[in-house]
């Protein structure tokens, strides 16, 4: 070990301990830390002396290794009357129904957009009976296959 000068008097001395380690922890140090703390039940200062780290660094590392910052499961017991419970279930069912209706509207919007593009493509010809009749037949076939025969019932 190197001699160190005292900042107050300038006297040189050799410290009893080396300078504490700084920087990243190795897996070996982590294993030794956990083993010393859990199996041997040593104090933080004893473990810090063994590892050559400061007590604060040792305590912080132990805190991290034992799952610091992880979300912990929380359960709460709530007592409700049957009326409150029924209201809660009805609200949940209403929310589910609203979400299902929103999904259905989005699907319907997509279907209408694709049908519009098909119609605009089919009716791009001149608009007289001679040109429109075959296009209308194609459109009705397309709608029938697309809606599975429900197209005519929906038009009524």
N, C-alpha and C positions, 0 to 999 in steps of 0.2 A: 504494500500500500504506500501511496505517496504521502509525504508529510504535508500538512495543511497549516496555513498561518491563521491565527486568531485575528478577526477583523478589529477587535478592540485594542489588544495589547501587542500584537505582532509576534507572539510566541508561536513557535512551530511545534506541532504535535501530530501524532499519527492517530487518526480516528479509529475507534473500536470496530466500527462497521464500515463496509464499503458504501459508496454512494448508492442510493436506491436505483433499481432498474427503472428505466422509462421506456415507453413505447408499447408495441403490441405484445399481447400475451400469447404464449405458445400453448399447444394442446397439452403438453406434458405439465405445464404450470397449472392449467385449468383442472386437469385430473388430480394433481396433488392438492390443490386448493379444496376441491370438493371432497376428496377422501379425508383430508385433515379436519375439515369442518363437520362432515356428516358422520364418518366412522369413528374418528379419534376424538371428536368433540373438543377440539382445541380452540383457544381464543383467537380472535382476529390478530392481535398483536403478535402472538406466537407464530401464527401462520405467515404473517408479514415478515418476521425475522427469518424464517426458514426460506422463504422465496426471495428475500432481498428486495422487497417492494415496500412502499409506504403503507401505513394502515388504511389510509383513505382509498388508495388504489385497490388494495385487497378487498376492502368492504364493498366498493363499487362494482368490482368484477364479480364478486360472489352474488351480489344483487342481480346483475345481468344474467349470470349463469342459472340462477334459480327462477328465471322467468319474469324479469321486471318488464313492466309496460304491456304485458299481454292482457287482453280483455278477459275478465273473469265472468263466469256465468252467474247471473243474478236471477233469483226467483222471488216472487212476491205473492203472498197469499192475500186474496181480496175476497171479502164477503159481500155478496150481492143478494138482493131480494130477487124473487122469481120474475117480478115485473121488469127490473133492471136487466136481468139476464135475457129475457125475451126481447127487450128493446135493443140490446147489444147484438143479438143474433139477427134480428130484423135489419139492423143497420149494416151488418156484414153481408147479409144476403142482397140488400139493395146495392151495395158497393160491387159485389160480384156481378150482379145483373147489369149495372152500368158499364163495367169493364167489358162484359160480353157484347153489349150493344155497341160500344165503341169499336171493338174488333170487327163486328159485323158491318158497321158503316165503312170502315177502312177497306174491307174486302169488297163491298158493293161499289165503292168508289173506284177501286182498281178494275173491277169487272166492267163498269161503265166506260172507263177510259179505254180499255182494250176493245170494247164493242164499238166505241166511237171511231177508233182508228180503222177498224174493219169496215165500218159503214162509209167512212170518208174515202177509203180506197175503192170500195165497190161502186160508189156513185160518182166516180170521177169522170165517167163517160158523159156524152151529151144527154140532155134530159128530154127524151121523147119516148113514147111507148115502146118503140122498136128496140131501143137501147136499154131502157129501164127495166123491162120485164125480165130479161135473163139475169140482170143484176139483183133484182128483187128475189128471184128464186134462189140465187146463191146465198143471199142474206138470210132468207128464211131457213135454208138448210144449215147454215152456220149457227143461227140462233137456236135451232132445234137441237143440234149436237152440243152446243155450249150450255144450254139450260136444261137439256134432257127432256124435252117435250113440255116443259112448264111455260114456255114462251107464249103460246096462244092463250093459256088460261090467265096469265098475268096481264095480257093485253085487253082482256074483256072487262 
